[in-house]
Amino acid sequence: MSNLETNTVEERCESHPDGGGIQVLGAREVPLGGPRAMPVRRTLPQRDRSLIGAWCFADHYGPDDVAKTGGMNVPPHPHTGLQTVSWLFTGEIEHRDSIGSHAMVRPGEVNLMTAGRGIAHSEVSTPQTRILHGAQLWVALPASAQDAEPAFETYAPDPVVRGGATVRVFLGSTVGSTSPVRTFTPLLGAEILLEPGADITLDIERGFEVGVLVDEGEVQLRGTTLRWAELGYQPPGESLVALRNTGGTRARLLVLGGEPLGEQVIMWWNFLGRSHEDIVGYRREWQSEVRGAAPADPRFGTVEGYDGDPLPAPELPNSRLKPRS
């Protein structure tokens, strides 16, 4: 998914820490592809928190009636220095990338694309999709893997049922389930369905910080209430994540955790680097490829099978890009 906002000021979202150390972060709505495009709710990054572990970007969208909005149609666009994590609740998205991957993103299956030194991809909701609903997430690669070779993986985790809770672990390990998908820093990613009145406690590494994003219903994280589209942040130091559905309907949420990255990164458009000069160089190379003047060994490559032109990069700001940490 292409990040169409290019400002380097942290997003202005309402947040507040509660007495138990849980921070509640709100989302703000941005258009995916322009003012008439499908709206998404962005919870990372923002002014009060840029990263959770290595998770550096979280867009939450739908349920979206594609007959009204046109659904998702994101032309080929570039990425560097990160991994994209696609997770759907409803609908289907066709993924194509410049290393030859062609896959369908479907509910209950994680699609993880490693950009590394550079990749391009397109995302289009399929004609049979009526309702589109899911999350698009990015993970920052550590400096040691910033120039890793691009790759693509897909995995459908088996559900783990514990009482009134159903857990699908798509990255990392918890509740006895481990994902084989490769990450470059310790991470946790899971979808949880909680029936009314149900609760579950997840085991995590004590050094992890955790975000809980509510897609449906209302839950409590260590006693703090999280409502629809809110993200609750639990700092490092706990070995458990305690969740309870206190509402009268089923709750669905995503748990995103990991070891704090401990590095400064610069995110601009769809690029992640370590310096202003990195981003300037990535943009220059992408624009060269868009114009058809790419070198013999292009950084991003060509997405085959997409009917349309790639997205040109927006203009850089006049000031130097500032790092996040």
BELRAKA-V760350 format. One record per run of one state. SS is the DSSP state (helix for helix, strand for strand, loop for the rest). FROM is the first residue (numbers start at 0). TO is the last residue. If there is no record, write none. Layout:
<<SS FROM TO> <SS FROM TO>>
This chain:
<<loop 0 13> <strand 14 16> <loop 17 20> <strand 21 24> <loop 25 26> <strand 27 31> <loop 32 36> <strand 37 43> <loop 44 44> <strand 45 45> <loop 46 47> <strand 48 48> <loop 49 50> <strand 51 51> <loop 52 53> <strand 54 64> <helix 65 68> <loop 69 71> <strand 72 79> <loop 80 80> <strand 81 89> <loop 90 90> <strand 91 96> <loop 97 100> <strand 101 105> <loop 106 108> <strand 109 113> <loop 114 117> <strand 118 124> <loop 125 129> <strand 130 139> <loop 140 141> <helix 142 144> <loop 145 149> <strand 150 154> <loop 155 158> <strand 159 161> <loop 162 163> <strand 164 170> <loop 171 171> <strand 172 173> <loop 174 175> <strand 176 177> <loop 178 185> <strand 186 193> <loop 194 197> <strand 198 202> <loop 203 206> <strand 207 215> <loop 216 217> <strand 218 220> <loop 221 222> <strand 223 225> <loop 226 229> <strand 230 233> <loop 234 238> <strand 239 244> <loop 245 249> <strand 250 258> <loop 259 263> <strand 264 267> <loop 268 269> <strand 270 272> <loop 273 274> <helix 275 289> <loop 290 322> <strand 323 323> <loop 324 324>>
